[in-house]
Amino acid sequence: MQMAVRRWPRLHGDRGMSTAEYAVGTIAAAAFAGLLFKIVTSPQVKELLLQIIEKALKLAG
């Protein structure tokens, strides 16, 4: 039984993220969200989305 207890940490290692990894992941997610927001709110994308919505409304009724 004692051998199994000693092997457990070596077999499974670290699981999950540390605080630093959470910070880096959060910063990366925020940067991606900012980039996506800039793209979606650009005039070209707004115009494209409006065209798609207008076409869908014309088809629907």
C-alpha positions in Angstrom: 0.0 0.0 0.0 2.8 2.4 0.9 4.4 1.9 -2.6 1.1 2.9 -4.3 1.0 6.1 -2.2 4.6 7.0 -3.2 3.9 6.4 -6.9 0.8 8.5 -7.1 2.4 12.0 -7.5 4.9 10.7 -10.0 2.3 9.0 -12.2 -0.1 11.9 -12.3 2.1 15.0 -11.9 0.6 18.5 -11.8 -3.0 18.9 -12.8 -4.7 22.1 -13.6 -3.2 25.6 -14.1 -1.1 27.6 -11.7 -1.9 31.3 -10.9 0.6 32.5 -13.5 -0.9 30.3 -16.2 -4.4 31.7 -15.3 -3.1 35.2 -15.6 -1.5 34.5 -19.0 -4.6 32.8 -20.2 -6.8 35.6 -19.0 -4.7 38.2 -20.7 -4.7 36.2 -24.0 -8.5 35.8 -23.8 -8.9 39.6 -23.2 -6.6 40.4 -26.1 -8.5 38.1 -28.4 -11.8 39.5 -27.3 -10.5 43.0 -28.0 -9.3 42.0 -31.5 -12.6 40.3 -32.3 -14.5 43.4 -31.1 -12.4 45.7 -33.4 -13.0 43.4 -36.3 -16.8 43.1 -35.8 -17.3 46.8 -35.2 -15.3 47.8 -38.3 -17.3 49.5 -41.1 -16.7 46.7 -43.6 -18.0 44.0 -41.3 -21.0 46.1 -40.2 -21.9 46.6 -43.9 -21.5 42.9 -44.6 -23.7 41.9 -41.6 -26.4 44.4 -42.6 -26.4 43.0 -46.1 -26.8 39.5 -44.7 -29.6 40.5 -42.4 -31.4 42.4 -45.2 -31.2 39.5 -47.5 -32.5 37.1 -44.8 -35.4 39.4 -44.1 -36.3 39.7 -47.8 -36.3 35.9 -48.1 -38.4 35.5 -45.0 -41.2 37.8 -46.0 
